[in-house]
Each structure stands twice: as C-alpha cells, then as structure tokens.
C-alpha cells in the first residue's frame, strides 16, 4: 500500500531532489521541462510558497504559487516522471486549494504551460475566463490559456432582472456602456437585517469595466469598477463584492 503525503514545509533535501530531476528531464527533452524556471522555483521555496507530494517517502511532485491579496496564482506544478498518471497532481492541487480557501483566498488562477495540460486542470475544476474582447489574451491557446477557479460560494449572475436591487456589469469601459447591454446581472439578496450579501459577488473582471448598482430602477452608482466604492474590491482580474452599505 502506497503512503502518499503532501507537505507545505518541504526540506532543502527535497528541493535539491526536485532540482536534480528537473536537470535530468531538461537534458533528455529540452524546452519542455521546468528547469529553465529554476530561479522562480527556488524563490518560491525560500518564500514558503512551495508544496511537495511524496510517495513512500520519495519526493514525487511539487507546486509553487504566489499571492496577490485575496487571489493566488499557481506558477508551476509538476509530477516527476515515473509517478505520473497516478492522480498525484490532483491530490497535490486539491491540498493547496483547501489550504488557500482556509486562508481566505477567494480565487486561484494559472496559465496552462504546456498547453496540453488544460484538460487536466479543467478536471480539477478550473475553467476559462469569459469570452469577451478584453480577455482574449487570457484565452489564447497557443500561448497557454489562463484558467481560474473560485474557492468559495458565490452569487451566480442571472439572465433577467427579478429583484428590486441589482448589480449590472459591462465588459467595456464606462464611456462605451451606453452602446452595449450589460453582460452580467446579479439579483441581490441580503442577510436578514443587514447590507451584507447572502452570497458574495465574485467574477472575473477588468478594473476599467463599467458597473451599475440600481434599486427599484433608480441608479445608485454607475462607474468603472475601480471607482465604484471603497467597500467593493477589485483583486487581480476579479470583482469581489460582499457588502453594499447605503451610506
């Protein structure tokens, strides 16, 4: 029976093991391995942003990341040759996502390199960014698509308005919004006796996109996301709203 262990405190010996197999992989199949990113991997280890997975005491894979406020970007993930197709990547990634969620991270994103890793990431729950012009670079397959996963429960956008209080968002800047219909609409629901949303709004977005808040058809606020309000937050390509105070 195999003993599989994930550690968020890898040792220097494990880091050296990883370096050795990456060098070996690089010597065999150049331009396809991750040894060219060794400085980044070493930095992640030094910054305590590396996790490793071991099988029967043998270091068999690693994942690195960096935090951007409440959004985290996965940098590099690899399973050592000879240990692949055992589900270790899935185990390692789920362990990281669980840890990040407990730390209050709302979303994780990554860039698929190599591109053929996309299906594997999607099986773990990652998905494409919206198909809108300003996010075309994120969906470029040749350069490796960017994928994301939201880690907490969030309000899904609606097709039609069915509430007296709504948020609308356009995939264009404010000066163009009158020429387009909003792409996303949220019918707002609040916790009893408060202005805290029952489930927060979390969605991929650009800070220059237009957002509008209406109550009973009356516009309360209409602006670019970055100017919307001090209580509404934009984190590295994600809109995050959990409260809408009236004052």
C-alpha positions as CSV (number, residue, x, y, z in Angstrom):
1,X,0.0,0.0,0.0
2,X,1.4,3.4,-1.0
3,X,1.9,6.1,1.6
4,X,1.1,9.5,-0.1
5,X,1.9,12.7,1.8
6,X,1.6,16.4,1.0
7,X,3.9,18.8,2.8
8,X,3.7,22.6,2.9
9,X,7.1,22.7,4.6
10,X,9.5,21.0,2.1
11,X,13.1,20.5,3.2
12,X,16.2,21.6,1.4
13,X,16.9,18.0,0.6
14,X,13.5,17.7,-1.2
15,X,14.2,20.9,-3.1
16,X,17.6,19.5,-4.2
17,X,15.8,16.3,-5.3
18,X,13.4,18.3,-7.4
19,X,16.3,20.3,-9.0
20,X,18.1,17.0,-9.9
21,X,15.2,15.5,-11.6
22,X,14.4,18.7,-13.5
23,X,18.0,18.9,-14.7
24,X,17.8,15.2,-15.8
25,X,14.5,15.9,-17.6
26,X,16.0,19.0,-19.3
27,X,18.9,17.0,-20.6
28,X,16.6,14.4,-22.1
29,X,13.8,16.7,-23.5
30,X,14.9,20.3,-23.9
31,X,12.4,23.1,-24.0
32,X,9.6,21.0,-22.4
33,X,10.7,20.9,-18.8
34,X,10.7,23.4,-16.0
35,X,14.4,23.6,-15.1
36,X,14.5,26.9,-17.1
37,X,12.3,28.3,-14.3
38,X,14.6,27.1,-11.5
39,X,15.2,30.6,-10.1
40,X,11.5,31.1,-9.7
41,X,11.1,27.7,-8.1
42,X,14.0,28.4,-5.7
43,X,12.4,31.7,-4.8
44,X,9.1,30.0,-4.1
45,X,10.8,27.5,-1.8
46,X,12.6,30.3,0.0
47,X,9.3,32.3,0.3
48,X,7.5,29.2,1.7
49,X,5.2,29.1,-1.3
50,X,6.0,25.5,-2.4
51,X,4.3,22.2,-1.5
52,X,5.6,18.8,-2.3
53,X,4.0,15.4,-2.6
54,X,5.8,12.2,-1.7
55,X,5.1,8.5,-2.3
56,X,6.6,6.1,0.2
57,X,9.0,8.8,1.2
58,X,10.1,9.7,-2.3
59,X,9.6,13.2,-3.4
60,X,7.3,12.8,-6.4
61,X,5.9,16.2,-7.3
62,X,5.7,19.9,-6.4
63,X,3.6,23.0,-6.8
64,X,4.5,26.7,-6.4
65,X,2.4,29.8,-6.1
66,X,2.3,33.5,-5.2
67,X,-0.4,35.5,-3.5
68,X,-1.9,38.8,-4.8
69,X,-4.1,39.9,-1.9
70,X,-7.1,37.5,-2.0
71,X,-6.3,36.0,-5.3
72,X,-3.5,33.4,-5.7
73,X,-1.7,32.5,-8.9
74,X,-0.3,28.9,-9.3
75,X,3.1,29.3,-11.0
76,X,4.5,25.8,-11.6
77,X,3.2,22.3,-10.9
78,X,4.9,19.1,-12.0
79,X,4.9,15.4,-11.1
80,X,8.2,13.5,-11.5
81,X,8.4,11.2,-14.5
82,X,7.6,7.7,-13.3
83,X,5.0,8.9,-10.9
84,X,2.6,10.4,-13.4
85,X,-1.0,9.1,-14.2
86,X,-1.4,8.2,-10.5
87,X,-3.6,11.1,-9.6
88,X,-0.9,12.8,-7.6
89,X,-1.3,16.1,-9.4
90,X,-5.0,16.2,-8.4
91,X,-4.2,15.3,-4.8
92,X,-1.5,18.0,-4.6
93,X,-3.6,20.7,-6.2
94,X,-6.7,19.9,-4.0
95,X,-4.5,20.1,-0.9
96,X,-3.3,23.5,-2.0
97,X,-6.8,24.8,-2.8
98,X,-8.1,23.7,0.5
99,X,-5.3,25.5,2.3
100,X,-5.8,28.7,0.3
101,X,-9.5,28.6,1.0
102,X,-8.9,28.3,4.7
103,X,-6.6,31.3,4.5
104,X,-9.4,33.4,2.9
105,X,-8.3,33.3,-0.7
106,X,-11.3,33.8,-3.0
107,X,-9.9,32.7,-6.3
108,X,-7.0,31.0,-7.9
109,X,-5.7,31.4,-11.5
110,X,-3.0,29.9,-13.6
111,X,-1.6,29.8,-17.1
112,X,-1.5,26.4,-18.9
113,X,2.0,25.7,-19.9
114,X,2.4,23.3,-21.7
115,X,-1.0,23.9,-23.4
116,X,-1.9,20.3,-23.4
117,X,-2.2,20.4,-19.6
118,X,-5.5,22.3,-20.0
119,X,-7.8,19.3,-19.8
120,X,-6.1,18.1,-16.6
121,X,-6.7,21.4,-14.9
122,X,-10.3,21.5,-16.0
123,X,-10.9,18.1,-14.4
124,X,-9.8,19.7,-11.1
125,X,-12.4,22.4,-11.5
126,X,-10.6,25.2,-13.4
127,X,-12.4,27.0,-16.3
128,X,-11.8,29.5,-19.0
129,X,-12.1,33.2,-18.5
130,X,-15.1,34.9,-20.2
131,X,-15.0,35.1,-23.9
132,X,-15.0,38.9,-24.2
133,X,-12.6,41.0,-26.3
134,X,-10.7,42.4,-23.3
135,X,-9.9,38.9,-22.1
136,X,-8.8,37.4,-25.4
137,X,-5.2,37.3,-24.3
138,X,-6.2,35.1,-21.4
139,X,-7.9,32.6,-23.8
140,X,-5.1,32.4,-26.3
141,X,-4.5,28.6,-26.7
142,X,-1.1,29.0,-28.5
143,X,0.4,30.8,-25.5
144,X,-1.3,28.7,-22.9
145,X,-4.8,29.7,-21.8
146,X,-5.3,31.3,-18.4
147,X,-7.8,29.4,-16.2
148,X,-9.4,30.2,-12.9
149,X,-11.3,28.6,-10.0
150,X,-13.4,30.4,-7.4
151,X,-12.8,28.8,-4.0
152,X,-15.9,29.9,-2.0
153,X,-19.7,30.0,-2.6
154,X,-20.6,33.0,-4.7
155,X,-23.7,34.5,-6.4
156,X,-24.3,33.4,-9.9
157,X,-25.2,36.0,-12.5
158,X,-28.8,36.0,-13.8
159,X,-30.3,36.1,-17.2
160,X,-33.1,38.5,-16.2
161,X,-33.8,41.0,-13.5
162,X,-36.1,39.6,-10.8
163,X,-35.2,41.7,-7.8
164,X,-35.7,45.3,-6.7
165,X,-32.0,45.7,-6.2
166,X,-29.5,44.6,-8.9
167,X,-25.8,44.9,-10.0
168,X,-25.1,45.1,-13.7
169,X,-21.6,44.8,-15.2
170,X,-20.4,45.5,-18.7
171,X,-17.3,44.1,-20.4
172,X,-16.4,47.6,-21.6
173,X,-15.3,50.9,-20.1
174,X,-17.9,53.4,-18.8
175,X,-17.9,55.7,-21.9
176,X,-18.9,52.7,-24.1
177,X,-21.6,51.2,-21.8
178,X,-24.5,53.1,-23.3
179,X,-23.8,51.4,-26.6
180,X,-23.9,47.9,-25.2
181,X,-26.1,45.8,-22.9
182,X,-24.6,44.5,-19.6
183,X,-23.1,41.1,-19.9
184,X,-23.8,40.2,-16.3
185,X,-26.7,40.9,-14.0
186,X,-27.0,39.9,-10.3
187,X,-30.3,40.0,-8.4
188,X,-29.2,40.9,-4.9
189,X,-30.2,39.1,-1.7
190,X,-29.0,40.2,1.7
191,X,-28.7,38.6,5.1
192,X,-31.6,39.5,7.4
193,X,-31.3,42.9,8.9
194,X,-28.0,43.8,7.1
195,X,-26.5,45.0,3.9
196,X,-24.2,42.0,3.7
197,X,-24.9,39.9,0.6
198,X,-26.2,36.4,1.3
199,X,-23.6,35.2,-1.1
200,X,-20.8,37.5,-2.4
201,X,-20.4,38.5,-6.0
202,X,-17.1,37.1,-7.3
203,X,-16.5,37.3,-11.0
204,X,-13.6,37.7,-13.5
205,X,-13.4,41.4,-14.4
206,X,-11.2,44.2,-15.5
207,X,-10.8,47.3,-13.3
208,X,-11.9,49.6,-16.2
209,X,-15.2,47.8,-16.8
210,X,-18.4,49.6,-16.1
211,X,-20.6,48.5,-13.2
212,X,-24.0,49.8,-12.2
213,X,-26.0,49.5,-8.9
214,X,-29.8,50.0,-9.1
215,X,-32.6,50.0,-6.5
216,X,-36.1,49.9,-7.9
217,X,-34.8,51.1,-11.2
218,X,-33.0,54.1,-9.7
219,X,-29.3,54.3,-10.4
220,X,-27.4,54.5,-7.1
221,X,-23.9,54.2,-8.6
222,X,-22.6,53.9,-12.1
223,X,-18.8,53.9,-12.8
224,X,-15.7,51.9,-13.6
225,X,-15.1,49.1,-11.1
226,X,-12.0,50.8,-9.7
227,X,-14.1,53.9,-8.7
228,X,-17.3,52.1,-7.6
229,X,-16.9,52.3,-3.8
230,X,-14.4,51.8,-1.0
231,X,-16.3,48.7,0.1
232,X,-16.3,47.0,-3.3
233,X,-12.9,45.5,-4.2
234,X,-11.1,44.5,-7.3
235,X,-8.4,41.8,-6.9
236,X,-6.2,41.0,-9.8
237,X,-8.8,40.5,-12.5
238,X,-11.7,39.6,-10.1
239,X,-14.6,41.7,-8.9
240,X,-15.4,41.0,-5.2
241,X,-18.5,42.4,-3.5
242,X,-19.7,41.2,-0.2
243,X,-21.5,44.2,1.2
244,X,-23.4,47.2,-0.2
245,X,-24.0,49.9,2.5
246,X,-26.5,52.6,1.6
247,X,-24.5,55.4,3.3
